[in-house]
Amino acid sequence: MRQTKQLLDYLAIQDGTIITYNASAMKLAVHSDASYPSEPKACSRAGGHFFLSNGANIPQNNGAILNIAHIIKHVMSSTTEAELAGLYIMSREAVYIRIILSEMGHKQPPTPIQTDNAMADGVINGKVQPKRTKAINMRFHWLRDRECKKQFRFYWRPGKLNLCRLLDETPCSETSPEHKERVHHAADCFRNAPTTTNKQQQTTAT
């Protein structure tokens, strides 16, 4: 019954949804987010939005090729730990998608993965050194290792520009209008946000 109600709530706030796919350079991009704790027994939820872009520094949104809503089995001790777990889950999924695209002839640069948690971004990029459990160490060392191998590029942007926030939250009837407004606002902000292409970045550096 709970799952049925969740499905009906989702359908109620997604009326008239249209997915548009634009031509792109087939470069994978990912948005990752996590909510802490939002599930029974103190569990957290992770969400991911995977799409193909043109390889810009800040990828423009495109139709999703994969959306993930995943319950993190282990109990997280903080929001940062939940965000790191979410990034770990999305990065693992991105590995095989990168391989598929490469085998199809679309060479992949470091895949940009967006997070809205500044602490998680700092941990992965070596700006912050946490003192936590071995499980966390395994996750962020794996993420750091993959970034050093140029498989991924992790970066931070505000939560309102994260297009998978709805995937890691459990919608309810009372808050459906707010959820709908948030999703539309995020899409508008992302659509109107200035972007910096690799060519522009090289010109500025020169």
Solvent accessible surface area in square Angstrom, and as a share of the most:
residue,aa,sasa,rsa
1,M,192,0.86
2,R,132,0.48
3,Q,138,0.61
4,T,72,0.42
5,K,104,0.44
6,Q,47,0.21
7,L,100,0.50
8,L,106,0.52
9,D,12,0.06
10,Y,93,0.35
11,L,98,0.49
12,A,68,0.53
13,I,7,0.03
14,Q,40,0.18
15,D,88,0.46
16,G,75,0.72
17,T,83,0.48
18,I,150,0.76
19,I,109,0.55
20,T,85,0.49
21,Y,132,0.50
22,N,91,0.47
23,A,104,0.80
24,S,34,0.22
25,A,46,0.36
26,M,48,0.22
27,K,47,0.20
28,L,2,0.01
29,A,1,0.01
30,V,1,0.01
31,H,1,0.00
32,S,0,0.00
33,D,8,0.04
34,A,10,0.08
35,S,19,0.12
36,Y,85,0.32
37,P,71,0.45
38,S,45,0.29
39,E,17,0.07
40,P,88,0.55
41,K,184,0.78
42,A,50,0.39
43,C,21,0.13
44,S,0,0.00
45,R,18,0.06
46,A,0,0.00
47,G,0,0.00
48,G,0,0.00
49,H,16,0.07
50,F,0,0.00
51,F,0,0.00
52,L,21,0.11
53,S,5,0.03
54,N,105,0.54
55,G,17,0.17
56,A,16,0.12
57,N,39,0.20
58,I,30,0.15
59,P,1,0.01
60,Q,76,0.34
61,N,62,0.32
62,N,17,0.08
63,G,6,0.06
64,A,18,0.14
65,I,77,0.39
66,L,53,0.27
67,N,80,0.41
68,I,25,0.13
69,A,61,0.47
70,H,65,0.29
71,I,75,0.38
72,I,6,0.03
73,K,167,0.71
74,H,122,0.55
75,V,95,0.55
76,M,5,0.02
77,S,69,0.45
78,S,27,0.17
79,T,65,0.38
80,T,29,0.17
81,E,15,0.07
82,A,1,0.00
83,E,7,0.03
84,L,4,0.02
85,A,2,0.01
86,G,0,0.00
87,L,0,0.00
88,Y,32,0.12
89,I,15,0.08
90,M,0,0.00
91,S,0,0.00
92,R,117,0.43
93,E,52,0.23
94,A,0,0.00
95,V,31,0.18
96,Y,102,0.39
97,I,16,0.08
98,R,30,0.11
99,I,99,0.50
100,I,89,0.45
101,L,9,0.05
102,S,55,0.36
103,E,145,0.65
104,M,116,0.52
105,G,63,0.61
106,H,59,0.26
107,K,171,0.73
108,Q,18,0.08
109,P,54,0.34
110,P,48,0.30
111,T,1,0.00
112,P,10,0.06
113,I,0,0.00
114,Q,0,0.00
115,T,0,0.00
116,D,31,0.16
117,N,23,0.12
118,A,68,0.53
119,M,97,0.43
120,A,0,0.00
121,D,14,0.07
122,G,4,0.03
123,V,1,0.01
124,I,3,0.01
125,N,53,0.27
126,G,52,0.50
127,K,151,0.64
128,V,54,0.31
129,Q,117,0.52
130,P,27,0.17
131,K,193,0.82
132,R,134,0.49
133,T,84,0.49
134,K,177,0.75
135,A,49,0.38
136,I,4,0.02
137,N,47,0.24
138,M,99,0.44
139,R,18,0.07
140,F,0,0.00
141,H,93,0.41
142,W,55,0.19
143,L,0,0.00
144,R,45,0.17
145,D,61,0.32
146,R,54,0.20
147,E,35,0.16
148,C,105,0.63
149,K,127,0.54
150,K,140,0.59
151,Q,44,0.20
152,F,2,0.01
153,R,73,0.27
154,F,7,0.03
155,Y,24,0.09
156,W,114,0.40
157,R,33,0.12
158,P,48,0.30
159,G,19,0.18
160,K,101,0.43
161,L,13,0.06
162,N,2,0.01
163,L,40,0.20
164,C,0,0.00
165,R,69,0.25
166,L,25,0.13
167,L,39,0.20
168,D,1,0.01
169,E,38,0.17
170,T,56,0.33
171,P,11,0.07
172,C,44,0.26
173,S,62,0.40
174,E,141,0.63
175,T,51,0.30
176,S,14,0.09
177,P,87,0.54
178,E,96,0.43
179,H,16,0.07
180,K,66,0.28
181,E,122,0.55
182,R,83,0.30
183,V,50,0.29
184,H,99,0.44
185,H,91,0.41
186,A,6,0.05
187,A,32,0.25
188,D,64,0.33
189,C,28,0.17
190,F,4,0.02
191,R,150,0.55
192,N,117,0.60
193,A,19,0.14
194,P,122,0.77
195,T,47,0.27
196,T,55,0.32
197,T,55,0.32
198,N,73,0.37
199,K,159,0.67
200,Q,97,0.43
201,Q,88,0.39
202,Q,124,0.55
203,T,94,0.55
204,T,119,0.69
205,A,90,0.70
206,T,152,0.89
